[in-house]
Amino acid sequence: MRTLQANPNLSAPQLAAQLHLSPTHFQHLFTANAGTTFRRYRLWTRMTHVATALTTGANLTRASADAGFASPNHFSETFHKMFGLTAKTLLTTNPTIITPNTPHSARTRR
């Protein structure tokens, strides 16, 4: 999971090869251990990469491309489908984005 968080563009076959597993077996193990499919987890990882970048002032076009989205529009449509609101709407609320790498001290609002 850390490898995928560091590089959300990796595919299941690429990660399976690194672990010397077949892609099918890798995906079964991933789902059993993560509680979600590889595809959904990778999408979530990509979303958090873009959202985190945007909260630090990054450009949407660059952030979405770096996370593996085909275009900013692809990211926006996917974001809306996943969360039911636009990324712009979320960002106007000045959110704290919590990822697995967020220090515990940053997880509580003061």
Biopython code that builds the backbone (N, CA, C, O; Angstrom):
import numpy as np
from Bio.PDB.StructureBuilder import StructureBuilder

atoms = [
    (1, "MET", "N", (0.822, -1.186, 0.000)),
    (1, "MET", "CA", (0.000, 0.000, 0.000)),
    (1, "MET", "C", (0.870, 1.256, 0.000)),
    (1, "MET", "O", (0.535, 2.248, -0.646)),
    (2, "ARG", "N", (1.976, 1.209, 0.718)),
    (2, "ARG", "CA", (2.876, 2.374, 0.723)),
    (2, "ARG", "C", (3.438, 2.643, -0.658)),
    (2, "ARG", "O", (3.594, 3.796, -1.060)),
    (3, "THR", "N", (3.743, 1.576, -1.385)),
    (3, "THR", "CA", (4.263, 1.735, -2.744)),
    (3, "THR", "C", (3.229, 2.421, -3.614)),
    (3, "THR", "O", (3.570, 3.297, -4.409)),
    (4, "LEU", "N", (1.988, 2.041, -3.476)),
    (4, "LEU", "CA", (0.915, 2.645, -4.261)),
    (4, "LEU", "C", (0.669, 4.087, -3.830)),
    (4, "LEU", "O", (0.392, 4.941, -4.672)),
    (5, "GLN", "N", (0.765, 4.367, -2.548)),
    (5, "GLN", "CA", (0.600, 5.741, -2.077)),
    (5, "GLN", "C", (1.702, 6.635, -2.631)),
    (5, "GLN", "O", (1.460, 7.798, -2.953)),
    (6, "ALA", "N", (2.897, 6.098, -2.738)),
    (6, "ALA", "CA", (4.015, 6.879, -3.275)),
    (6, "ALA", "C", (3.901, 7.068, -4.780)),
    (6, "ALA", "O", (4.331, 8.091, -5.312)),
    (7, "ASN", "N", (3.322, 6.082, -5.474)),
    (7, "ASN", "CA", (3.169, 6.165, -6.925)),
    (7, "ASN", "C", (1.792, 5.634, -7.316)),
    (7, "ASN", "O", (1.647, 4.451, -7.623)),
    (8, "PRO", "N", (0.770, 6.512, -7.305)),
    (8, "PRO", "CA", (-0.593, 6.053, -7.581)),
    (8, "PRO", "C", (-0.835, 5.638, -9.025)),
    (8, "PRO", "O", (-1.944, 5.230, -9.371)),
    (9, "ASN", "N", (0.182, 5.735, -9.871)),
    (9, "ASN", "CA", (0.023, 5.335, -11.272)),
    (9, "ASN", "C", (0.380, 3.871, -11.513)),
    (9, "ASN", "O", (0.217, 3.373, -12.627)),
    (10, "LEU", "N", (0.863, 3.176, -10.486)),
    (10, "LEU", "CA", (1.199, 1.762, -10.655)),
    (10, "LEU", "C", (-0.062, 0.936, -10.881)),
    (10, "LEU", "O", (-1.107, 1.198, -10.284)),
    (11, "SER", "N", (0.049, -0.042, -11.733)),
    (11, "SER", "CA", (-1.085, -0.928, -12.011)),
    (11, "SER", "C", (-0.986, -2.186, -11.147)),
    (11, "SER", "O", (0.062, -2.470, -10.566)),
    (12, "ALA", "N", (-2.073, -2.923, -11.073)),
    (12, "ALA", "CA", (-2.072, -4.186, -10.335)),
    (12, "ALA", "C", (-1.038, -5.156, -10.905)),
    (12, "ALA", "O", (-0.310, -5.774, -10.128)),
    (13, "PRO", "N", (-0.939, -5.319, -12.238)),
    (13, "PRO", "CA", (0.091, -6.220, -12.770)),
    (13, "PRO", "C", (1.523, -5.782, -12.419)),
    (13, "PRO", "O", (2.391, -6.625, -12.194)),
    (14, "GLN", "N", (1.764, -4.475, -12.374)),
    (14, "GLN", "CA", (3.102, -3.997, -12.009)),
    (14, "GLN", "C", (3.425, -4.335, -10.555)),
    (14, "GLN", "O", (4.520, -4.811, -10.254)),
    (15, "LEU", "N", (2.481, -4.090, -9.661)),
    (15, "LEU", "CA", (2.710, -4.420, -8.249)),
    (15, "LEU", "C", (2.797, -5.926, -8.044)),
    (15, "LEU", "O", (3.616, -6.397, -7.254)),
    (16, "ALA", "N", (1.966, -6.683, -8.743)),
    (16, "ALA", "CA", (2.012, -8.145, -8.642)),
    (16, "ALA", "C", (3.383, -8.658, -9.060)),
    (16, "ALA", "O", (3.939, -9.547, -8.414)),
    (17, "ALA", "N", (3.927, -8.105, -10.133)),
    (17, "ALA", "CA", (5.250, -8.528, -10.609)),
    (17, "ALA", "C", (6.324, -8.234, -9.564)),
    (17, "ALA", "O", (7.231, -9.041, -9.363)),
    (18, "GLN", "N", (6.226, -7.081, -8.899)),
    (18, "GLN", "CA", (7.198, -6.743, -7.855)),
    (18, "GLN", "C", (7.143, -7.736, -6.701)),
    (18, "GLN", "O", (8.151, -7.983, -6.040)),
    (19, "LEU", "N", (5.970, -8.301, -6.461)),
    (19, "LEU", "CA", (5.779, -9.258, -5.366)),
    (19, "LEU", "C", (5.865, -10.709, -5.823)),
    (19, "LEU", "O", (5.662, -11.631, -5.033)),
    (20, "HIS", "N", (6.169, -10.903, -7.108)),
    (20, "HIS", "CA", (6.275, -12.244, -7.689)),
    (20, "HIS", "C", (4.977, -13.032, -7.541)),
    (20, "HIS", "O", (4.981, -14.213, -7.195)),
    (21, "LEU", "N", (3.863, -12.342, -7.813)),
    (21, "LEU", "CA", (2.540, -12.959, -7.771)),
    (21, "LEU", "C", (1.859, -12.770, -9.118)),
    (21, "LEU", "O", (2.210, -11.868, -9.879)),
    (22, "SER", "N", (0.898, -13.612, -9.405)),
    (22, "SER", "CA", (0.094, -13.381, -10.608)),
    (22, "SER", "C", (-0.825, -12.191, -10.313)),
    (22, "SER", "O", (-1.179, -11.963, -9.156)),
    (23, "PRO", "N", (-1.212, -11.437, -11.335)),
    (23, "PRO", "CA", (-2.122, -10.311, -11.101)),
    (23, "PRO", "C", (-3.434, -10.724, -10.429)),
    (23, "PRO", "O", (-3.946, -10.007, -9.570)),
    (24, "THR", "N", (-3.972, -11.871, -10.818)),
    (24, "THR", "CA", (-5.227, -12.341, -10.224)),
    (24, "THR", "C", (-5.053, -12.650, -8.745)),
    (24, "THR", "O", (-5.874, -12.244, -7.922)),
    (25, "HIS", "N", (-3.985, -13.370, -8.403)),
    (25, "HIS", "CA", (-3.738, -13.712, -7.002)),
    (25, "HIS", "C", (-3.467, -12.446, -6.187)),
    (25, "HIS", "O", (-3.949, -12.309, -5.062)),
    (26, "PHE", "N", (-2.698, -11.530, -6.757)),
    (26, "PHE", "CA", (-2.422, -10.258, -6.079)),
    (26, "PHE", "C", (-3.728, -9.533, -5.767)),
    (26, "PHE", "O", (-3.914, -9.050, -4.650)),
    (27, "GLN", "N", (-4.629, -9.452, -6.740)),
    (27, "GLN", "CA", (-5.884, -8.732, -6.513)),
    (27, "GLN", "C", (-6.755, -9.413, -5.466)),
    (27, "GLN", "O", (-7.417, -8.735, -4.680)),
    (28, "HIS", "N", (-6.764, -10.735, -5.445)),
    (28, "HIS", "CA", (-7.514, -11.452, -4.404)),
    (28, "HIS", "C", (-6.925, -11.166, -3.026)),
    (28, "HIS", "O", (-7.661, -10.883, -2.081)),
    (29, "LEU", "N", (-5.606, -11.238, -2.911)),
    (29, "LEU", "CA", (-4.958, -10.950, -1.630)),
    (29, "LEU", "C", (-5.184, -9.500, -1.208)),
    (29, "LEU", "O", (-5.442, -9.219, -0.038)),
    (30, "PHE", "N", (-5.085, -8.591, -2.161)),
    (30, "PHE", "CA", (-5.277, -7.171, -1.859)),
    (30, "PHE", "C", (-6.673, -6.935, -1.293)),
    (30, "PHE", "O", (-6.823, -6.289, -0.256)),
    (31, "THR", "N", (-7.687, -7.456, -1.967)),
    (31, "THR", "CA", (-9.070, -7.264, -1.526)),
    (31, "THR", "C", (-9.294, -7.883, -0.152)),
    (31, "THR", "O", (-9.955, -7.287, 0.698)),
    (32, "ALA", "N", (-8.754, -9.067, 0.066)),
    (32, "ALA", "CA", (-8.923, -9.744, 1.355)),
    (32, "ALA", "C", (-8.271, -8.965, 2.493)),
    (32, "ALA", "O", (-8.803, -8.926, 3.602)),
    (33, "ASN", "N", (-7.125, -8.347, 2.226)),
    (33, "ASN", "CA", (-6.396, -7.639, 3.278)),
    (33, "ASN", "C", (-6.780, -6.173, 3.421)),
    (33, "ASN", "O", (-6.749, -5.636, 4.528)),
    (34, "ALA", "N", (-7.139, -5.523, 2.332)),
    (34, "ALA", "CA", (-7.465, -4.093, 2.380)),
    (34, "ALA", "C", (-8.952, -3.836, 2.603)),
    (34, "ALA", "O", (-9.341, -2.745, 3.019)),
    (35, "GLY", "N", (-9.781, -4.838, 2.327)),
    (35, "GLY", "CA", (-11.214, -4.655, 2.497)),
    (35, "GLY", "C", (-11.867, -3.886, 1.358)),
    (35, "GLY", "O", (-13.034, -3.504, 1.445)),
    (36, "THR", "N", (-11.119, -3.663, 0.305)),
    (36, "THR", "CA", (-11.630, -2.997, -0.889)),
    (36, "THR", "C", (-10.818, -3.483, -2.081)),
    (36, "THR", "O", (-9.757, -4.083, -1.914)),
    (37, "THR", "N", (-11.311, -3.226, -3.261)),
    (37, "THR", "CA", (-10.580, -3.672, -4.442)),
    (37, "THR", "C", (-9.364, -2.790, -4.698)),
    (37, "THR", "O", (-9.292, -1.651, -4.236)),
    (38, "PHE", "N", (-8.418, -3.340, -5.440)),
    (38, "PHE", "CA", (-7.230, -2.578, -5.810)),
    (38, "PHE", "C", (-7.628, -1.333, -6.586)),
    (38, "PHE", "O", (-7.110, -0.247, -6.331)),
    (39, "ARG", "N", (-8.537, -1.485, -7.523)),
    (39, "ARG", "CA", (-8.953, -0.356, -8.363)),
    (39, "ARG", "C", (-9.547, 0.779, -7.525)),
    (39, "ARG", "O", (-9.211, 1.945, -7.730)),
    (40, "ARG", "N", (-10.423, 0.438, -6.587)),
    (40, "ARG", "CA", (-11.041, 1.463, -5.742)),
    (40, "ARG", "C", (-9.996, 2.119, -4.835)),
    (40, "ARG", "O", (-10.010, 3.335, -4.650)),
    (41, "TYR", "N", (-9.097, 1.319, -4.275)),
    (41, "TYR", "CA", (-8.059, 1.880, -3.405)),
    (41, "TYR", "C", (-7.140, 2.804, -4.198)),
    (41, "TYR", "O", (-6.767, 3.872, -3.711)),
    (42, "ARG", "N", (-6.773, 2.406, -5.411)),
    (42, "ARG", "CA", (-5.909, 3.251, -6.241)),
    (42, "ARG", "C", (-6.625, 4.554, -6.589)),
    (42, "ARG", "O", (-6.003, 5.616, -6.594)),
    (43, "LEU", "N", (-7.910, 4.484, -6.876)),
    (43, "LEU", "CA", (-8.671, 5.697, -7.167)),
    (43, "LEU", "C", (-8.687, 6.615, -5.949)),
    (43, "LEU", "O", (-8.490, 7.823, -6.073)),
    (44, "TRP", "N", (-8.922, 6.037, -4.772)),
    (44, "TRP", "CA", (-8.915, 6.819, -3.534)),
    (44, "TRP", "C", (-7.537, 7.463, -3.335)),
    (44, "TRP", "O", (-7.450, 8.635, -2.968)),
    (45, "THR", "N", (-6.484, 6.719, -3.569)),
    (45, "THR", "CA", (-5.130, 7.247, -3.429)),
    (45, "THR", "C", (-4.898, 8.405, -4.391)),
    (45, "THR", "O", (-4.313, 9.419, -4.011)),
    (46, "ARG", "N", (-5.347, 8.263, -5.619)),
    (46, "ARG", "CA", (-5.214, 9.348, -6.598)),
    (46, "ARG", "C", (-5.987, 10.583, -6.142)),
    (46, "ARG", "O", (-5.494, 11.706, -6.250)),
    (47, "MET", "N", (-7.188, 10.374, -5.639)),
    (47, "MET", "CA", (-8.002, 11.499, -5.159)),
    (47, "MET", "C", (-7.301, 12.240, -4.022)),
    (47, "MET", "O", (-7.260, 13.470, -4.012)),
    (48, "THR", "N", (-6.756, 11.497, -3.073)),
    (48, "THR", "CA", (-6.088, 12.159, -1.953)),
    (48, "THR", "C", (-4.830, 12.882, -2.402)),
    (48, "THR", "O", (-4.489, 13.926, -1.845)),
    (49, "HIS", "N", (-4.132, 12.349, -3.400)),
    (49, "HIS", "CA", (-2.957, 13.046, -3.937)),
    (49, "HIS", "C", (-3.357, 14.404, -4.504)),
    (49, "HIS", "O", (-2.721, 15.416, -4.210)),
    (50, "VAL", "N", (-4.408, 14.425, -5.313)),
    (50, "VAL", "CA", (-4.847, 15.686, -5.924)),
    (50, "VAL", "C", (-5.377, 16.635, -4.853)),
    (50, "VAL", "O", (-5.015, 17.811, -4.834)),
    (51, "ALA", "N", (-6.227, 16.136, -3.965)),
    (51, "ALA", "CA", (-6.809, 16.995, -2.934)),
    (51, "ALA", "C", (-5.734, 17.599, -2.040)),
    (51, "ALA", "O", (-5.794, 18.782, -1.705)),
    (52, "THR", "N", (-4.757, 16.795, -1.655)),
    (52, "THR", "CA", (-3.666, 17.301, -0.825)),
    (52, "THR", "C", (-2.871, 18.361, -1.573)),
    (52, "THR", "O", (-2.531, 19.399, -1.006)),
    (53, "ALA", "N", (-2.575, 18.106, -2.836)),
    (53, "ALA", "CA", (-1.829, 19.082, -3.640)),
    (53, "ALA", "C", (-2.610, 20.384, -3.775)),
    (53, "ALA", "O", (-2.031, 21.466, -3.683)),
    (54, "LEU", "N", (-3.911, 20.287, -3.991)),
    (54, "LEU", "CA", (-4.727, 21.495, -4.153)),
    (54, "LEU", "C", (-4.797, 22.317, -2.877)),
    (54, "LEU", "O", (-4.823, 23.546, -2.937)),
    (55, "THR", "N", (-4.827, 21.658, -1.722)),
    (55, "THR", "CA", (-4.885, 22.405, -0.463)),
    (55, "THR", "C", (-3.578, 23.117, -0.165)),
    (55, "THR", "O", (-3.532, 24.000, 0.691)),
    (56, "THR", "N", (-2.513, 22.741, -0.866)),
    (56, "THR", "CA", (-1.229, 23.427, -0.678)),
    (56, "THR", "C", (-0.952, 24.404, -1.816)),
    (56, "THR", "O", (0.169, 24.892, -1.963)),
    (57, "GLY", "N", (-1.982, 24.689, -2.625)),
    (57, "GLY", "CA", (-1.853, 25.697, -3.662)),
    (57, "GLY", "C", (-1.417, 25.208, -5.026)),
    (57, "GLY", "O", (-1.108, 26.022, -5.896)),
    (58, "ALA", "N", (-1.381, 23.909, -5.238)),
    (58, "ALA", "CA", (-0.955, 23.371, -6.535)),
    (58, "ALA", "C", (-1.995, 23.660, -7.611)),
    (58, "ALA", "O", (-3.163, 23.917, -7.318)),
    (59, "ASN", "N", (-1.557, 23.613, -8.834)),
    (59, "ASN", "CA", (-2.394, 23.801, -10.007)),
    (59, "ASN", "C", (-3.177, 22.515, -10.271)),
    (59, "ASN", "O", (-2.604, 21.427, -10.237)),
    (60, "LEU", "N", (-4.485, 22.631, -10.535)),
    (60, "LEU", "CA", (-5.337, 21.458, -10.761)),
    (60, "LEU", "C", (-4.863, 20.619, -11.934)),
    (60, "LEU", "O", (-4.839, 19.392, -11.848)),
    (61, "THR", "N", (-4.486, 21.263, -13.024)),
    (61, "THR", "CA", (-4.038, 20.528, -14.208)),
    (61, "THR", "C", (-2.831, 19.664, -13.878)),
    (61, "THR", "O", (-2.794, 18.482, -14.220)),
    (62, "ARG", "N", (-1.851, 20.252, -13.217)),
    (62, "ARG", "CA", (-0.620, 19.527, -12.873)),
    (62, "ARG", "C", (-0.898, 18.432, -11.847)),
    (62, "ARG", "O", (-0.438, 17.300, -12.001)),
    (63, "ALA", "N", (-1.652, 18.770, -10.802)),
    (63, "ALA", "CA", (-1.926, 17.807, -9.729)),
    (63, "ALA", "C", (-2.702, 16.597, -10.246)),
    (63, "ALA", "O", (-2.403, 15.461, -9.879)),
    (64, "SER", "N", (-3.690, 16.842, -11.091)),
    (64, "SER", "CA", (-4.481, 15.717, -11.606)),
    (64, "SER", "C", (-3.661, 14.861, -12.563)),
    (64, "SER", "O", (-3.808, 13.639, -12.577)),
    (65, "ALA", "N", (-2.802, 15.483, -13.361)),
    (65, "ALA", "CA", (-1.930, 14.712, -14.265)),
    (65, "ALA", "C", (-0.928, 13.885, -13.472)),
    (65, "ALA", "O", (-0.691, 12.720, -13.793)),
    (66, "ASP", "N", (-0.337, 14.480, -12.436)),
    (66, "ASP", "CA", (0.635, 13.756, -11.603)),
    (66, "ASP", "C", (0.003, 12.548, -10.922)),
    (66, "ASP", "O", (0.674, 11.542, -10.687)),
    (67, "ALA", "N", (-1.278, 12.645, -10.606)),
    (67, "ALA", "CA", (-1.974, 11.543, -9.932)),
    (67, "ALA", "C", (-2.504, 10.498, -10.903)),
    (67, "ALA", "O", (-3.044, 9.476, -10.480)),
    (68, "GLY", "N", (-2.353, 10.748, -12.205)),
    (68, "GLY", "CA", (-2.744, 9.742, -13.180)),
    (68, "GLY", "C", (-4.075, 9.958, -13.868)),
    (68, "GLY", "O", (-4.535, 9.088, -14.607)),
    (69, "PHE", "N", (-4.706, 11.107, -13.640)),
    (69, "PHE", "CA", (-5.961, 11.396, -14.329)),
    (69, "PHE", "C", (-5.650, 11.899, -15.730)),
    (69, "PHE", "O", (-4.661, 12.600, -15.944)),
    (70, "ALA", "N", (-6.504, 11.535, -16.685)),
    (70, "ALA", "CA", (-6.278, 11.895, -18.087)),
    (70, "ALA", "C", (-6.354, 13.398, -18.311)),
    (70, "ALA", "O", (-5.691, 13.929, -19.203)),
    (71, "SER", "N", (-7.159, 14.088, -17.506)),
    (71, "SER", "CA", (-7.327, 15.533, -17.651)),
    (71, "SER", "C", (-7.941, 16.084, -16.369)),
    (71, "SER", "O", (-8.445, 15.315, -15.551)),
    (72, "PRO", "N", (-7.907, 17.403, -16.179)),
    (72, "PRO", "CA", (-8.589, 17.976, -15.017)),
    (72, "PRO", "C", (-10.091, 17.663, -15.034)),
    (72, "PRO", "O", (-10.700, 17.469, -13.982)),
    (73, "ASN", "N", (-10.679, 17.614, -16.226)),
    (73, "ASN", "CA", (-12.098, 17.291, -16.338)),
    (73, "ASN", "C", (-12.369, 15.859, -15.871)),
    (73, "ASN", "O", (-13.365, 15.604, -15.195)),
    (74, "HIS", "N", (-11.488, 14.930, -16.230)),
    (74, "HIS", "CA", (-11.625, 13.539, -15.779)),
    (74, "HIS", "C", (-11.578, 13.482, -14.254)),
    (74, "HIS", "O", (-12.382, 12.788, -13.632)),
    (75, "PHE", "N", (-10.631, 14.218, -13.647)),
    (75, "PHE", "CA", (-10.553, 14.272, -12.190)),
    (75, "PHE", "C", (-11.843, 14.846, -11.608)),
    (75, "PHE", "O", (-12.416, 14.274, -10.680)),
    (76, "SER", "N", (-12.302, 15.978, -12.153)),
    (76, "SER", "CA", (-13.493, 16.646, -11.619)),
    (76, "SER", "C", (-14.723, 15.753, -11.685)),
    (76, "SER", "O", (-15.492, 15.685, -10.726)),
    (77, "GLU", "N", (-14.913, 15.070, -12.804)),
    (77, "GLU", "CA", (-16.059, 14.168, -12.946)),
    (77, "GLU", "C", (-15.964, 13.004, -11.965)),
    (77, "GLU", "O", (-16.958, 12.626, -11.345)),
    (78, "THR", "N", (-14.776, 12.443, -11.828)),
    (78, "THR", "CA", (-14.570, 11.319, -10.912)),
    (78, "THR", "C", (-14.782, 11.760, -9.472)),
    (78, "THR", "O", (-15.404, 11.045, -8.686)),
    (79, "PHE", "N", (-14.267, 12.939, -9.120)),
    (79, "PHE", "CA", (-14.430, 13.488, -7.776)),
    (79, "PHE", "C", (-15.916, 13.660, -7.463)),
    (79, "PHE", "O", (-16.379, 13.270, -6.391)),
    (80, "HIS", "N", (-16.649, 14.237, -8.390)),
    (80, "HIS", "CA", (-18.077, 14.472, -8.177)),
    (80, "HIS", "C", (-18.832, 13.156, -8.012)),
    (80, "HIS", "O", (-19.712, 13.049, -7.158)),
    (81, "LYS", "N", (-18.495, 12.158, -8.820)),
    (81, "LYS", "CA", (-19.143, 10.843, -8.695)),
    (81, "LYS", "C", (-18.840, 10.206, -7.340)),
    (81, "LYS", "O", (-19.711, 9.576, -6.738)),
    (82, "MET", "N", (-17.614, 10.368, -6.864)),
    (82, "MET", "CA", (-17.205, 9.718, -5.624)),
    (82, "MET", "C", (-17.763, 10.419, -4.384)),
    (82, "MET", "O", (-18.181, 9.756, -3.435)),
    (83, "PHE", "N", (-17.774, 11.754, -4.387)),
    (83, "PHE", "CA", (-18.129, 12.493, -3.177)),
    (83, "PHE", "C", (-19.449, 13.259, -3.247)),
    (83, "PHE", "O", (-19.940, 13.736, -2.223)),
    (84, "GLY", "N", (-20.031, 13.382, -4.446)),
    (84, "GLY", "CA", (-21.304, 14.067, -4.569)),
    (84, "GLY", "C", (-21.218, 15.582, -4.530)),
    (84, "GLY", "O", (-22.245, 16.253, -4.426)),
    (85, "LEU", "N", (-20.028, 16.128, -4.611)),
    (85, "LEU", "CA", (-19.839, 17.568, -4.689)),
    (85, "LEU", "C", (-18.594, 17.847, -5.513)),
    (85, "LEU", "O", (-17.796, 16.947, -5.773)),
    (86, "THR", "N", (-18.435, 19.079, -5.914)),
    (86, "THR", "CA", (-17.272, 19.411, -6.728)),
    (86, "THR", "C", (-16.053, 19.624, -5.843)),
    (86, "THR", "O", (-16.181, 19.934, -4.659)),
    (87, "ALA", "N", (-14.884, 19.456, -6.421)),
    (87, "ALA", "CA", (-13.646, 19.707, -5.679)),
    (87, "ALA", "C", (-13.586, 21.165, -5.253)),
    (87, "ALA", "O", (-13.130, 21.474, -4.153)),
    (88, "LYS", "N", (-14.042, 22.059, -6.113)),
    (88, "LYS", "CA", (-14.036, 23.491, -5.791)),
    (88, "LYS", "C", (-14.889, 23.764, -4.552)),
    (88, "LYS", "O", (-14.487, 24.531, -3.678)),
    (89, "THR", "N", (-16.064, 23.140, -4.476)),
    (89, "THR", "CA", (-16.939, 23.313, -3.316)),
    (89, "THR", "C", (-16.242, 22.839, -2.048)),
    (89, "THR", "O", (-16.290, 23.513, -1.019)),
    (90, "LEU", "N", (-15.600, 21.691, -2.121)),
    (90, "LEU", "CA", (-14.890, 21.172, -0.959)),
    (90, "LEU", "C", (-13.758, 22.101, -0.548)),
    (90, "LEU", "O", (-13.590, 22.391, 0.636)),
    (91, "LEU", "N", (-12.990, 22.564, -1.509)),
    (91, "LEU", "CA", (-11.824, 23.386, -1.193)),
    (91, "LEU", "C", (-12.196, 24.747, -0.619)),
    (91, "LEU", "O", (-11.395, 25.342, 0.103)),
    (92, "THR", "N", (-13.380, 25.253, -0.918)),
    (92, "THR", "CA", (-13.785, 26.541, -0.348)),
    (92, "THR", "C", (-14.061, 26.428, 1.146)),
    (92, "THR", "O", (-14.162, 27.445, 1.832)),
    (93, "THR", "N", (-14.185, 25.205, 1.658)),
    (93, "THR", "CA", (-14.406, 25.009, 3.093)),
    (93, "THR", "C", (-13.100, 24.906, 3.868)),
    (93, "THR", "O", (-13.116, 24.731, 5.086)),
    (94, "ASN", "N", (-11.953, 25.013, 3.164)),
    (94, "ASN", "CA", (-10.630, 24.927, 3.785)),
    (94, "ASN", "C", (-10.484, 23.635, 4.594)),
    (94, "ASN", "O", (-10.246, 23.686, 5.801)),
    (95, "PRO", "N", (-10.626, 22.481, 3.939)),
    (95, "PRO", "CA", (-10.608, 21.202, 4.660)),
    (95, "PRO", "C", (-9.209, 20.781, 5.103)),
    (95, "PRO", "O", (-8.200, 21.233, 4.561)),
    (96, "THR", "N", (-9.181, 19.911, 6.096)),
    (96, "THR", "CA", (-7.957, 19.225, 6.469)),
    (96, "THR", "C", (-8.034, 17.857, 5.807)),
    (96, "THR", "O", (-8.946, 17.079, 6.087)),
    (97, "ILE", "N", (-7.079, 17.562, 4.930)),
    (97, "ILE", "CA", (-7.058, 16.282, 4.235)),
    (97, "ILE", "C", (-6.234, 15.315, 5.070)),
    (97, "ILE", "O", (-5.055, 15.561, 5.327)),
    (98, "ILE", "N", (-6.845, 14.222, 5.493)),
    (98, "ILE", "CA", (-6.155, 13.234, 6.315)),
    (98, "ILE", "C", (-5.891, 12.001, 5.468)),
    (98, "ILE", "O", (-6.810, 11.393, 4.920)),
    (99, "THR", "N", (-4.623, 11.646, 5.374)),
    (99, "THR", "CA", (-4.200, 10.464, 4.634)),
    (99, "THR", "C", (-3.494, 9.531, 5.605)),
    (99, "THR", "O", (-3.240, 9.920, 6.745)),
    (100, "PRO", "N", (-3.168, 8.313, 5.187)),
    (100, "PRO", "CA", (-2.444, 7.410, 6.083)),
    (100, "PRO", "C", (-1.111, 7.981, 6.573)),
    (100, "PRO", "O", (-0.602, 7.554, 7.609)),
    (101, "ASN", "N", (-0.544, 8.938, 5.839)),
    (101, "ASN", "CA", (0.740, 9.521, 6.231)),
    (101, "ASN", "C", (0.603, 10.785, 7.066)),
    (101, "ASN", "O", (1.614, 11.369, 7.455)),
    (102, "THR", "N", (-0.618, 11.225, 7.352)),
    (102, "THR", "CA", (-0.827, 12.437, 8.135)),
    (102, "THR", "C", (-0.439, 12.175, 9.584)),
    (102, "THR", "O", (-0.922, 11.217, 10.188)),
    (103, "PRO", "N", (0.435, 13.021, 10.157)),
    (103, "PRO", "CA", (0.803, 12.832, 11.567)),
    (103, "PRO", "C", (-0.431, 12.950, 12.462)),
    (103, "PRO", "O", (-1.355, 13.708, 12.165)),
    (104, "HIS", "N", (-0.435, 12.206, 13.541)),
    (104, "HIS", "CA", (-1.580, 12.204, 14.450)),
    (104, "HIS", "C", (-1.880, 13.613, 14.959)),
    (104, "HIS", "O", (-3.047, 13.977, 15.106)),
    (105, "SER", "N", (-0.852, 14.406, 15.229)),
    (105, "SER", "CA", (-1.055, 15.750, 15.770)),
    (105, "SER", "C", (-1.820, 16.653, 14.809)),
    (105, "SER", "O", (-2.457, 17.613, 15.242)),
    (106, "ALA", "N", (-1.766, 16.362, 13.522)),
    (106, "ALA", "CA", (-2.461, 17.182, 12.528)),
    (106, "ALA", "C", (-3.886, 16.706, 12.287)),
    (106, "ALA", "O", (-4.616, 17.322, 11.511)),
    (107, "ARG", "N", (-4.290, 15.634, 12.929)),
    (107, "ARG", "CA", (-5.610, 15.053, 12.665)),
    (107, "ARG", "C", (-6.725, 15.697, 13.480)),
    (107, "ARG", "O", (-7.899, 15.416, 13.236)),
    (108, "THR", "N", (-6.396, 16.533, 14.418)),
    (108, "THR", "CA", (-7.430, 17.185, 15.210)),
    (108, "THR", "C", (-7.396, 18.674, 14.938)),
    (108, "THR", "O", (-6.329, 19.281, 14.841)),
    (109, "ARG", "N", (-8.567, 19.248, 14.817)),
    (109, "ARG", "CA", (-8.649, 20.701, 14.599)),
    (109, "ARG", "C", (-8.575, 21.397, 15.947)),
    (109, "ARG", "O", (-9.056, 20.890, 16.960)),
    (110, "ARG", "N", (-7.973, 22.544, 15.931)),
    (110, "ARG", "CA", (-7.837, 23.293, 17.195)),
    (110, "ARG", "C", (-8.806, 24.417, 17.253)),
    (110, "ARG", "O", (-8.837, 25.154, 18.238)),
]
sb = StructureBuilder()
sb.init_structure("model")
sb.init_model(0)
sb.init_chain("A")
sb.init_seg("    ")
for serial, (resi, resn, name, xyz) in enumerate(atoms, 1):
    if name == "N":
        sb.init_residue(resn, " ", resi, " ")
    sb.init_atom(name, np.array(xyz, "f"), 0.0, 1.0, " ", f" {name:<3s}", serial, name[0])
structure = sb.get_structure()
